[in-house]
Amino acid sequence: MERKSRFTQWLRRPRSATGGDTGSGAGAAGAREDLLLAAAAAGFPLAPAAYPSGYGCSCDRIGCPTPARHPVSFAWATQASTDPEQVTRWLRADPQANFITATGLVHDVLDVPVEAGRQALERLGASEVEVGPVATSGADLRQGRMLFFTATRGTPEDEDEWWPCELDCHPETMDEHPGLRWHCRGSYVLVPPARLPGDGHVAWLLGPERPLPDPLTLLEALTDACRLAVEEEYEGAAWPIGR
């Protein structure tokens, strides 16, 4: 119960620039740059992404369906870099830009509803299982997501044994996915600190300096937590027709 309270209090507290949320001035900009460079130093390949602008997205697309959630270049997979000088140049060119990190190269990301993630963290902590970097995405504690960064499973010698992330669903449909998403080859996630439309943000819960665990050490706890979260949501309700 004490562990649950601690995680809940963290999720509810206002974020600072260090945590990846709002903030203004040179101090906030410097803290943001430090966090992005720390992610690059941890080996996360970064590339510039769109950011909130007015009521929509900074991109030129009218009625962008995924505002502030997508890379600015179609070549993001080959553009992504861990070079601190390159990341700094991108930041200087567009200080407001969000950044994505390409998965399936150095790391994968297990992406679950935030409540399922919280339950999984409690279970993993009680079992003394080490988790790696963890981020939260969104503004709503019920509708947000929690991102567990893990080592990548890599590319097996037999390509038929693996699949690209597109066979699951596209990265920008993250919030619409009811259960677990495994971001692997061909996918990406926003890396903290990032801003989303409204009050949304992407922030570190556990920082990028942590060692990346094998994804299979977290998978059972995350899938069980997703199943329990769905059961609790529909407990006592009529069968959710159309879901």
C-alpha positions as protocol buffer text, in pm:
chain_id: "A"
residue {
  index: 1
  type: MET
  ca { x: 0 y: 0 z: 0 }
}
residue {
  index: 2
  type: GLU
  ca { x: 289 y: 234 z: 80 }
}
residue {
  index: 3
  type: ARG
  ca { x: 446 y: 158 z: -260 }
}
residue {
  index: 4
  type: LYS
  ca { x: 115 y: 224 z: -437 }
}
residue {
  index: 5
  type: SER
  ca { x: 77 y: 556 z: -258 }
}
residue {
  index: 6
  type: ARG
  ca { x: 428 y: 662 z: -356 }
}
residue {
  index: 7
  type: PHE
  ca { x: 376 y: 592 z: -727 }
}
residue {
  index: 8
  type: THR
  ca { x: 34 y: 761 z: -724 }
}
residue {
  index: 9
  type: GLN
  ca { x: 176 y: 1072 z: -555 }
}
residue {
  index: 10
  type: TRP
  ca { x: 456 y: 1091 z: -813 }
}
residue {
  index: 11
  type: LEU
  ca { x: 213 y: 1069 z: -1103 }
}
residue {
  index: 12
  type: ARG
  ca { x: -8 y: 1341 z: -958 }
}
residue {
  index: 13
  type: ARG
  ca { x: 259 y: 1595 z: -865 }
}
residue {
  index: 14
  type: PRO
  ca { x: 330 y: 1890 z: -1096 }
}
residue {
  index: 15
  type: ARG
  ca { x: 626 y: 1829 z: -1327 }
}
residue {
  index: 16
  type: SER
  ca { x: 923 y: 2061 z: -1353 }
}
residue {
  index: 17
  type: ALA
  ca { x: 1138 y: 2111 z: -1659 }
}
residue {
  index: 18
  type: THR
  ca { x: 1370 y: 1846 z: -1519 }
}
residue {
  index: 19
  type: GLY
  ca { x: 1083 y: 1600 z: -1527 }
}
residue {
  index: 20
  type: GLY
  ca { x: 1005 y: 1685 z: -1884 }
}
residue {
  index: 21
  type: ASP
  ca { x: 697 y: 1902 z: -1855 }
}
residue {
  index: 22
  type: THR
  ca { x: 640 y: 2271 z: -1892 }
}
residue {
  index: 23
  type: GLY
  ca { x: 876 y: 2547 z: -1792 }
}
residue {
  index: 24
  type: SER
  ca { x: 1020 y: 2859 z: -1944 }
}
residue {
  index: 25
  type: GLY
  ca { x: 1340 y: 3054 z: -1952 }
}
residue {
  index: 26
  type: ALA
  ca { x: 1705 y: 2960 z: -1992 }
}
residue {
  index: 27
  type: GLY
  ca { x: 1702 y: 2728 z: -1691 }
}
residue {
  index: 28
  type: ALA
  ca { x: 1419 y: 2514 z: -1827 }
}
residue {
  index: 29
  type: ALA
  ca { x: 1576 y: 2508 z: -2173 }
}
residue {
  index: 30
  type: GLY
  ca { x: 1908 y: 2400 z: -2026 }
}
residue {
  index: 31
  type: ALA
  ca { x: 1747 y: 2125 z: -1819 }
}
residue {
  index: 32
  type: ARG
  ca { x: 1559 y: 2003 z: -2125 }
}
residue {
  index: 33
  type: GLU
  ca { x: 1877 y: 1994 z: -2331 }
}
residue {
  index: 34
  type: ASP
  ca { x: 2054 y: 1803 z: -2053 }
}
residue {
  index: 35
  type: LEU
  ca { x: 1780 y: 1540 z: -2047 }
}
residue {
  index: 36
  type: LEU
  ca { x: 1788 y: 1491 z: -2423 }
}
residue {
  index: 37
  type: LEU
  ca { x: 2167 y: 1465 z: -2425 }
}
residue {
  index: 38
  type: ALA
  ca { x: 2145 y: 1215 z: -2138 }
}
residue {
  index: 39
  type: ALA
  ca { x: 1912 y: 1001 z: -2350 }
}
residue {
  index: 40
  type: ALA
  ca { x: 2157 y: 1021 z: -2642 }
}
residue {
  index: 41
  type: ALA
  ca { x: 2444 y: 931 z: -2407 }
}
residue {
  index: 42
  type: ALA
  ca { x: 2245 y: 627 z: -2294 }
}
residue {
  index: 43
  type: GLY
  ca { x: 2245 y: 512 z: -2658 }
}
residue {
  index: 44
  type: PHE
  ca { x: 1891 y: 612 z: -2755 }
}
residue {
  index: 45
  type: PRO
  ca { x: 1891 y: 722 z: -3123 }
}
residue {
  index: 46
  type: LEU
  ca { x: 1706 y: 1057 z: -3142 }
}
residue {
  index: 47
  type: ALA
  ca { x: 1540 y: 1249 z: -3424 }
}
residue {
  index: 48
  type: PRO
  ca { x: 1335 y: 1573 z: -3423 }
}
residue {
  index: 49
  type: ALA
  ca { x: 958 y: 1552 z: -3390 }
}
residue {
  index: 50
  type: ALA
  ca { x: 664 y: 1791 z: -3415 }
}
residue {
  index: 51
  type: TYR
  ca { x: 539 y: 1987 z: -3114 }
}
residue {
  index: 52
  type: PRO
  ca { x: 213 y: 2157 z: -3007 }
}
residue {
  index: 53
  type: SER
  ca { x: 141 y: 2483 z: -3187 }
}
residue {
  index: 54
  type: GLY
  ca { x: -175 y: 2680 z: -3117 }
}
residue {
  index: 55
  type: TYR
  ca { x: -464 y: 2434 z: -3118 }
}
residue {
  index: 56
  type: GLY
  ca { x: -281 y: 2182 z: -3332 }
}
residue {
  index: 57
  type: CYS
  ca { x: 57 y: 2070 z: -3455 }
}
residue {
  index: 58
  type: SER
  ca { x: 371 y: 2247 z: -3567 }
}
residue {
  index: 59
  type: CYS
  ca { x: 371 y: 2054 z: -3896 }
}
residue {
  index: 60
  type: ASP
  ca { x: 220 y: 2198 z: -4213 }
}
residue {
  index: 61
  type: ARG
  ca { x: -46 y: 1930 z: -4240 }
}
residue {
  index: 62
  type: ILE
  ca { x: -398 y: 2071 z: -4207 }
}
residue {
  index: 63
  type: GLY
  ca { x: -589 y: 1878 z: -3942 }
}
residue {
  index: 64
  type: CYS
  ca { x: -287 y: 1668 z: -3840 }
}
residue {
  index: 65
  type: PRO
  ca { x: -437 y: 1348 z: -3690 }
}
residue {
  index: 66
  type: THR
  ca { x: -146 y: 1296 z: -3447 }
}
residue {
  index: 67
  type: PRO
  ca { x: -38 y: 1646 z: -3340 }
}
residue {
  index: 68
  type: ALA
  ca { x: 304 y: 1664 z: -3172 }
}
residue {
  index: 69
  type: ARG
  ca { x: 347 y: 1286 z: -3185 }
}
residue {
  index: 70
  type: HIS
  ca { x: 527 y: 1227 z: -3514 }
}
residue {
  index: 71
  type: PRO
  ca { x: 878 y: 1283 z: -3656 }
}
residue {
  index: 72
  type: VAL
  ca { x: 930 y: 1582 z: -3880 }
}
residue {
  index: 73
  type: SER
  ca { x: 1112 y: 1379 z: -4146 }
}
residue {
  index: 74
  type: PHE
  ca { x: 1004 y: 1066 z: -4331 }
}
residue {
  index: 75
  type: ALA
  ca { x: 1369 y: 961 z: -4302 }
}
residue {
  index: 76
  type: TRP
  ca { x: 1357 y: 952 z: -3921 }
}
residue {
  index: 77
  type: ALA
  ca { x: 1477 y: 589 z: -3904 }
}
residue {
  index: 78
  type: THR
  ca { x: 1805 y: 665 z: -4081 }
}
residue {
  index: 79
  type: GLN
  ca { x: 1828 y: 1017 z: -3943 }
}
residue {
  index: 80
  type: ALA
  ca { x: 1812 y: 911 z: -3576 }
}
residue {
  index: 81
  type: SER
  ca { x: 2143 y: 977 z: -3400 }
}
residue {
  index: 82
  type: THR
  ca { x: 2315 y: 953 z: -3064 }
}
residue {
  index: 83
  type: ASP
  ca { x: 2575 y: 1215 z: -3163 }
}
residue {
  index: 84
  type: PRO
  ca { x: 2551 y: 1493 z: -2901 }
}
residue {
  index: 85
  type: GLU
  ca { x: 2668 y: 1755 z: -3150 }
}
residue {
  index: 86
  type: GLN
  ca { x: 2393 y: 1658 z: -3394 }
}
residue {
  index: 87
  type: VAL
  ca { x: 2128 y: 1660 z: -3121 }
}
residue {
  index: 88
  type: THR
  ca { x: 2251 y: 2003 z: -3010 }
}
residue {
  index: 89
  type: ARG
  ca { x: 2231 y: 2135 z: -3367 }
}
residue {
  index: 90
  type: TRP
  ca { x: 1872 y: 2016 z: -3394 }
}
residue {
  index: 91
  type: LEU
  ca { x: 1788 y: 2185 z: -3064 }
}
residue {
  index: 92
  type: ARG
  ca { x: 1949 y: 2509 z: -3173 }
}
residue {
  index: 93
  type: ALA
  ca { x: 1762 y: 2499 z: -3505 }
}
residue {
  index: 94
  type: ASP
  ca { x: 1423 y: 2446 z: -3339 }
}
residue {
  index: 95
  type: PRO
  ca { x: 1428 y: 2486 z: -2957 }
}
residue {
  index: 96
  type: GLN
  ca { x: 1061 y: 2382 z: -2926 }
}
residue {
  index: 97
  type: ALA
  ca { x: 1095 y: 2051 z: -3110 }
}
residue {
  index: 98
  type: ASN
  ca { x: 998 y: 1726 z: -2945 }
}
residue {
  index: 99
  type: PHE
  ca { x: 1221 y: 1426 z: -3012 }
}
residue {
  index: 100
  type: ILE
  ca { x: 1146 y: 1065 z: -3091 }
}
residue {
  index: 101
  type: THR
  ca { x: 1376 y: 771 z: -3026 }
}
residue {
  index: 102
  type: ALA
  ca { x: 1390 y: 492 z: -3283 }
}
residue {
  index: 103
  type: THR
  ca { x: 1330 y: 149 z: -3131 }
}
residue {
  index: 104
  type: GLY
  ca { x: 1464 y: -190 z: -3240 }
}
residue {
  index: 105
  type: LEU
  ca { x: 1823 y: -66 z: -3275 }
}
residue {
  index: 106
  type: VAL
  ca { x: 1952 y: -42 z: -2918 }
}
residue {
  index: 107
  type: HIS
  ca { x: 1633 y: -61 z: -2716 }
}
residue {
  index: 108
  type: ASP
  ca { x: 1272 y: -170 z: -2740 }
}
residue {
  index: 109
  type: VAL
  ca { x: 981 y: -13 z: -2551 }
}
residue {
  index: 110
  type: LEU
  ca { x: 696 y: -199 z: -2382 }
}
residue {
  index: 111
  type: ASP
  ca { x: 405 y: 44 z: -2383 }
}
residue {
  index: 112
  type: VAL
  ca { x: 103 y: -10 z: -2155 }
}
residue {
  index: 113
  type: PRO
  ca { x: -185 y: 189 z: -2004 }
}
residue {
  index: 114
  type: VAL
  ca { x: -55 y: 392 z: -1711 }
}
residue {
  index: 115
  type: GLU
  ca { x: -265 y: 209 z: -1450 }
}
residue {
  index: 116
  type: ALA
  ca { x: -139 y: -128 z: -1574 }
}
residue {
  index: 117
  type: GLY
  ca { x: 215 y: 11 z: -1563 }
}
residue {
  index: 118
  type: ARG
  ca { x: 172 y: 126 z: -1206 }
}
residue {
  index: 119
  type: GLN
  ca { x: 45 y: -217 z: -1099 }
}
residue {
  index: 120
  type: ALA
  ca { x: 331 y: -387 z: -1280 }
}
residue {
  index: 121
  type: LEU
  ca { x: 587 y: -162 z: -1110 }
}
residue {
  index: 122
  type: GLU
  ca { x: 447 y: -259 z: -771 }
}
residue {
  index: 123
  type: ARG
  ca { x: 464 y: -628 z: -855 }
}
residue {
  index: 124
  type: LEU
  ca { x: 814 y: -605 z: -1002 }
}
residue {
  index: 125
  type: GLY
  ca { x: 935 y: -404 z: -703 }
}
residue {
  index: 126
  type: ALA
  ca { x: 792 y: -657 z: -458 }
}
residue {
  index: 127
  type: SER
  ca { x: 972 y: -933 z: -651 }
}
residue {
  index: 128
  type: GLU
  ca { x: 1294 y: -726 z: -658 }
}
residue {
  index: 129
  type: VAL
  ca { x: 1305 y: -737 z: -1037 }
}
residue {
  index: 130
  type: GLU
  ca { x: 1517 y: -456 z: -1177 }
}
residue {
  index: 131
  type: VAL
  ca { x: 1344 y: -234 z: -1431 }
}
residue {
  index: 132
  type: GLY
  ca { x: 1516 y: 5 z: -1665 }
}
residue {
  index: 133
  type: PRO
  ca { x: 1413 y: 354 z: -1773 }
}
residue {
  index: 134
  type: VAL
  ca { x: 1038 y: 420 z: -1744 }
}
residue {
  index: 135
  type: ALA
  ca { x: 846 y: 719 z: -1880 }
}
residue {
  index: 136
  type: THR
  ca { x: 488 y: 838 z: -1858 }
}
residue {
  index: 137
  type: SER
  ca { x: 297 y: 989 z: -2149 }
}
residue {
  index: 138
  type: GLY
  ca { x: -24 y: 1192 z: -2134 }
}
residue {
  index: 139
  type: ALA
  ca { x: -205 y: 1414 z: -1887 }
}
residue {
  index: 140
  type: ASP
  ca { x: -480 y: 1179 z: -1766 }
}
residue {
  index: 141
  type: LEU
  ca { x: -393 y: 916 z: -1505 }
}
residue {
  index: 142
  type: ARG
  ca { x: -654 y: 679 z: -1652 }
}
residue {
  index: 143
  type: GLN
  ca { x: -594 y: 736 z: -2022 }
}
residue {
  index: 144
  type: GLY
  ca { x: -216 y: 794 z: -2023 }
}
residue {
  index: 145
  type: ARG
  ca { x: 53 y: 542 z: -2107 }
}
residue {
  index: 146
  type: MET
  ca { x: 364 y: 412 z: -1934 }
}
residue {
  index: 147
  type: LEU
  ca { x: 672 y: 326 z: -2139 }
}
residue {
  index: 148
  type: PHE
  ca { x: 919 y: 60 z: -2020 }
}
residue {
  index: 149
  type: PHE
  ca { x: 1253 y: 84 z: -2201 }
}
residue {
  index: 150
  type: THR
  ca { x: 1429 y: -251 z: -2242 }
}
residue {
  index: 151
  type: ALA
  ca { x: 1717 y: -402 z: -2435 }
}
residue {
  index: 152
  type: THR
  ca { x: 1619 y: -487 z: -2790 }
}
residue {
  index: 153
  type: ARG
  ca { x: 1577 y: -846 z: -2892 }
}
residue {
  index: 154
  type: GLY
  ca { x: 1771 y: -757 z: -3203 }
}
residue {
  index: 155
  type: THR
  ca { x: 1734 y: -911 z: -3546 }
}
residue {
  index: 156
  type: PRO
  ca { x: 1753 y: -1290 z: -3558 }
}
residue {
  index: 157
  type: GLU
  ca { x: 1953 y: -1461 z: -3831 }
}
residue {
  index: 158
  type: ASP
  ca { x: 1627 y: -1596 z: -3972 }
}
residue {
  index: 159
  type: GLU
  ca { x: 1419 y: -1290 z: -4067 }
}
residue {
  index: 160
  type: ASP
  ca { x: 1105 y: -1508 z: -4072 }
}
residue {
  index: 161
  type: GLU
  ca { x: 1131 y: -1538 z: -3693 }
}
residue {
  index: 162
  type: TRP
  ca { x: 1075 y: -1167 z: -3637 }
}
residue {
  index: 163
  type: TRP
  ca { x: 829 y: -903 z: -3746 }
}
residue {
  index: 164
  type: PRO
  ca { x: 830 y: -527 z: -3787 }
}
residue {
  index: 165
  type: CYS
  ca { x: 633 y: -319 z: -3541 }
}
residue {
  index: 166
  type: GLU
  ca { x: 394 y: -211 z: -3818 }
}
residue {
  index: 167
  type: LEU
  ca { x: 229 y: -553 z: -3795 }
}
residue {
  index: 168
  type: ASP
  ca { x: 109 y: -453 z: -3449 }
}
residue {
  index: 169
  type: CYS
  ca { x: -4 y: -93 z: -3500 }
}
residue {
  index: 170
  type: HIS
  ca { x: 152 y: 241 z: -3583 }
}
residue {
  index: 171
  type: PRO
  ca { x: 339 y: 436 z: -3312 }
}
residue {
  index: 172
  type: GLU
  ca { x: 98 y: 730 z: -3324 }
}
residue {
  index: 173
  type: THR
  ca { x: -198 y: 504 z: -3231 }
}
residue {
  index: 174
  type: MET
  ca { x: -42 y: 443 z: -2889 }
}
residue {
  index: 175
  type: ASP
  ca { x: -321 y: 604 z: -2686 }
}
residue {
  index: 176
  type: GLU
  ca { x: -589 y: 409 z: -2874 }
}
residue {
  index: 177
  type: HIS
  ca { x: -436 y: 70 z: -2799 }
}
residue {
  index: 178
  type: PRO
  ca { x: -611 y: -98 z: -2503 }
}
residue {
  index: 179
  type: GLY
  ca { x: -326 y: -326 z: -2399 }
}
residue {
  index: 180
  type: LEU
  ca { x: 44 y: -376 z: -2441 }
}
residue {
  index: 181
  type: ARG
  ca { x: 239 y: -252 z: -2745 }
}
residue {
  index: 182
  type: TRP
  ca { x: 589 y: -376 z: -2812 }
}
residue {
  index: 183
  type: HIS
  ca { x: 780 y: -107 z: -2999 }
}
residue {
  index: 184
  type: CYS
  ca { x: 1057 y: -285 z: -3186 }
}
residue {
  index: 185
  type: ARG
  ca { x: 1210 y: -257 z: -3531 }
}
residue {
  index: 186
  type: GLY
  ca { x: 1046 y: 11 z: -3745 }
}
residue {
  index: 187
  type: SER
  ca { x: 881 y: 196 z: -3455 }
}
residue {
  index: 188
  type: TYR
  ca { x: 949 y: 492 z: -3229 }
}
residue {
  index: 189
  type: VAL
  ca { x: 827 y: 667 z: -2915 }
}
residue {
  index: 190
  type: LEU
  ca { x: 852 y: 1024 z: -2795 }
}
residue {
  index: 191
  type: VAL
  ca { x: 1146 y: 1059 z: -2561 }
}
residue {
  index: 192
  type: PRO
  ca { x: 1122 y: 1281 z: -2250 }
}
residue {
  index: 193
  type: PRO
  ca { x: 1096 y: 1567 z: -2213 }
}
residue {
  index: 194
  type: ALA
  ca { x: 819 y: 1623 z: -2469 }
}
residue {
  index: 195
  type: ARG
  ca { x: 503 y: 1832 z: -2481 }
}
residue {
  index: 196
  type: LEU
  ca { x: 166 y: 1712 z: -2606 }
}
residue {
  index: 197
  type: PRO
  ca { x: -143 y: 1917 z: -2692 }
}
residue {
  index: 198
  type: GLY
  ca { x: -329 y: 2056 z: -2393 }
}
residue {
  index: 199
  type: ASP
  ca { x: -169 y: 1959 z: -2064 }
}
residue {
  index: 200
  type: GLY
  ca { x: -6 y: 1644 z: -2197 }
}
residue {
  index: 201
  type: HIS
  ca { x: 362 y: 1568 z: -2156 }
}
residue {
  index: 202
  type: VAL
  ca { x: 613 y: 1284 z: -2170 }
}
residue {
  index: 203
  type: ALA
  ca { x: 838 y: 1266 z: -1862 }
}
residue {
  index: 204
  type: TRP
  ca { x: 1080 y: 1025 z: -1699 }
}
residue {
  index: 205
  type: LEU
  ca { x: 963 y: 827 z: -1399 }
}
residue {
  index: 206
  type: LEU
  ca { x: 1293 y: 637 z: -1390 }
}
residue {
  index: 207
  type: GLY
  ca { x: 1574 y: 798 z: -1588 }
}
residue {
  index: 208
  type: PRO
  ca { x: 1765 y: 687 z: -1899 }
}
residue {
  index: 209
  type: GLU
  ca { x: 2085 y: 621 z: -1704 }
}
residue {
  index: 210
  type: ARG
  ca { x: 1942 y: 291 z: -1575 }
}
residue {
  index: 211
  type: PRO
  ca { x: 2063 y: -33 z: -1740 }
}
residue {
  index: 212
  type: LEU
  ca { x: 1825 y: -179 z: -1998 }
}
residue {
  index: 213
  type: PRO
  ca { x: 1670 y: -507 z: -1879 }
}
residue {
  index: 214
  type: ASP
  ca { x: 1579 y: -806 z: -2094 }
}
residue {
  index: 215
  type: PRO
  ca { x: 1218 y: -741 z: -2205 }
}
residue {
  index: 216
  type: LEU
  ca { x: 1116 y: -1095 z: -2115 }
}
residue {
  index: 217
  type: THR
  ca { x: 1187 y: -1025 z: -1745 }
}
residue {
  index: 218
  type: LEU
  ca { x: 908 y: -763 z: -1748 }
}
residue {
  index: 219
  type: LEU
  ca { x: 666 y: -917 z: -1994 }
}
residue {
  index: 220
  type: GLU
  ca { x: 466 y: -1143 z: -1760 }
}
residue {
  index: 221
  type: ALA
  ca { x: 404 y: -866 z: -1505 }
}
residue {
  index: 222
  type: LEU
  ca { x: 302 y: -620 z: -1777 }
}
residue {
  index: 223
  type: THR
  ca { x: 66 y: -857 z: -1961 }
}
residue {
  index: 224
  type: ASP
  ca { x: -96 y: -968 z: -1634 }
}
residue {
  index: 225
  type: ALA
  ca { x: -142 y: -603 z: -1528 }
}
residue {
  index: 226
  type: CYS
  ca { x: -300 y: -517 z: -1865 }
}
residue {
  index: 227
  type: ARG
  ca { x: -543 y: -808 z: -1830 }
}
residue {
  index: 228
  type: LEU
  ca { x: -639 y: -708 z: -1475 }
}
residue {
  index: 229
  type: ALA
  ca { x: -685 y: -344 z: -1579 }
}
residue {
  index: 230
  type: VAL
  ca { x: -929 y: -446 z: -1853 }
}
residue {
  index: 231
  type: GLU
  ca { x: -1119 y: -676 z: -1617 }
}
residue {
  index: 232
  type: GLU
  ca { x: -1150 y: -400 z: -1356 }
}
residue {
  index: 233
  type: GLU
  ca { x: -1269 y: -151 z: -1618 }
}
residue {
  index: 234
  type: TYR
  ca { x: -1557 y: -372 z: -1728 }
}
residue {
  index: 235
  type: GLU
  ca { x: -1639 y: -536 z: -1393 }
}
residue {
  index: 236
  type: GLY
  ca { x: -2010 y: -522 z: -1338 }
}
residue {
  index: 237
  type: ALA
  ca { x: -2074 y: -356 z: -1674 }
}
residue {
  index: 238
  type: ALA
  ca { x: -2265 y: -492 z: -1968 }
}
residue {
  index: 239
  type: TRP
  ca { x: -2061 y: -668 z: -2235 }
}
residue {
  index: 240
  type: PRO
  ca { x: -1877 y: -392 z: -2427 }
}
residue {
  index: 241
  type: ILE
  ca { x: -2034 y: -437 z: -2769 }
}
residue {
  index: 242
  type: GLY
  ca { x: -1816 y: -309 z: -3045 }
}
residue {
  index: 243
  type: ARG
  ca { x: -1492 y: -313 z: -2845 }
}
